[in-house]
Amino acid sequence: MNLFRRKVLSLSIGAAAWPLVARPAAADSLAPRPVHIVVGFPPGGIVDLSARLIGQSLQQRLGQPVVVDSRPGAGGNVATEAVVEARPDGGTLILAGSPNAINAALYKKLPFDFIRDIAMVAGIMQSPDVLVTNPAFPPKSVAELISYAKANPGKINMASAGNGTTTHLAGELFQMMAGVSMVHVPYRGGGEARADLVAGRAQLMFAPIVEPIGFIRDGRLRALAVTSLHASPVLPGIPPLAAVVPGYEVTSWFGLGAPKATPADIIAVLNKAVNASLAEPAIANRIRDLGAEPMVMSPRELDAFVAADTQRWAKAVKFSGAKVD
């Protein structure tokens, strides 16, 4: 069992196992019923993990049950629509993230507008991707990759976890900003893409750090750059891609959102509770073990962050021509 799977299993505990404590006064403005965190992806992945990690601590802080409600489908849109239509009383939250920012441009006929219909509550974690290649692939740096790609247009296979995923669009954004042309090869998930990359059937891939880090450490994959503006402590010595392609930045993030009409005092209570949880060393360390950082923001700061991220992904979607409808 690999390290990531063990971490997922260690954190995937049911709400029934979480301890019940007295209801704090700060939570009096919340509805007197369980808080549901709706997750738009299947259990066992990083999205579900984020919900369970913060949900356990929230239950202790709020003094009422917190239930992780899995509603996968349509790239997270099924879950988002359910929260948009929920009562705005703090009892139903969405585990939001980068897919929501991407979907705003990827899907042309959504029954909601994420920025208009969801009020961001609090961040949980954010993490850069890492650009990895098969060790046999000649370029050993981003500068060498760009030169090689320009000399061999359309001859580099760029694997991804599927059309419209962050792993796909991070590569499209790179092509756009670096002025290179590669062949996008979508797979049915990151695991299949990574397997072909290790086998040499694909040459490179953008992936969340947590997924290929074991392969990087044992030499089966080579890391060329991270997609944050600064180096990641999880991969010391690996430079940011922005050092060669100025302005390039891709961050995978996860946070909580609520129906737009949720009162400001309820959002403030939840934001305070989440940020206090992220300050706990045990939770902060678990997040860093995954190659991420705690995402402590006010609701206003998070709203601005999501708006900027949505604009960034819209450019990548337009450049790629990716469509789902």
C-alpha positions, 0 to 999 in steps of 0.5 A: 500500500503506497504512502498516499493510500495509507494517508487517505485510509487513515483520514477517511473515518466516518462521522459516527466515529467522531467525538461529540462535545458540548455546543460552543456559544460561537456556533449558536447562529448555525442551524441546530442540525448536522452540517453536511459537506457535499463532495462532488467526487468519489470517496478515497481521493484528495477532494474527499480527504480534504472534506474529512480532514476539516470535517473532523475538526469542525465537528469538535469545534462546532459541537454538532455532527459534521457529515461528509456527503459524497455526490459525484458526477459531472466534474463536481457540478452535481454536488455544486447544484445541490448546494446552490439549491440548499437552505442558506443556513450553514447546514450545507456546504460545498467542498469547492476547489480548482475543478469549480474554477475550471468548470465555469469555462469548460461547461457552457450550459451550467444551471448555476454560476459558481461565483454568483451563487456560492459564497466562499467560506474558508480555505483548506489547502492549496498545492502546486503541481509538478512537471514530471517527465520520463527519465529517458526523455532528453530535456533535464530542465524547463529551458531544455524542454522548451528548446526541444519542443520548439525543435520537435513540434507535435512530437511530445506526448503530454499525458493527463488525467482527462480532458478539462482536468487541472493536469490537462489545462496546466499543460495547455497553459504552459504551451500557451505561455511558452509558445510550444506545441505538444500532443495531449493524451487524455487518460481515465484518471491520473493513475493510468496516465502516470503508469504510461509515463513511467513506461515511456509511452508518454513523455511528460505530465503535470500532476498534483505533487502528492501523486508522483512524489514517490516515483520522483524520489525513487527515480522512476520519474524526473521532476523539472519544475513546480507550478507555484511561484516559489519552490516547494519544501516537499521537493527541495531543489526543484525550481518554479516553472515561473523562473523560465516562463514568467507569470506561470502559476497553477495552484490546486486548492480546496475550500468550503463554500455555502449558498450565496444567501447564507448570512454573513454571521454564519459564514464568519462563525464557520471561517473562524472555526476552519482557520482555527482548525488549520492552526492546529499542528496536527492538521497543518502537518497532515496537510504538509505531508500531502505536499500542500499548505494550509489555506488561511483566508478571510471569506473576502480574500477567498472570493477574490482568489476564486475569481482570479483563478476562474479567469486564469483557467478560462484562458487555458480552456479557450486556448485548448478548445476543451469542451464537455457539453 
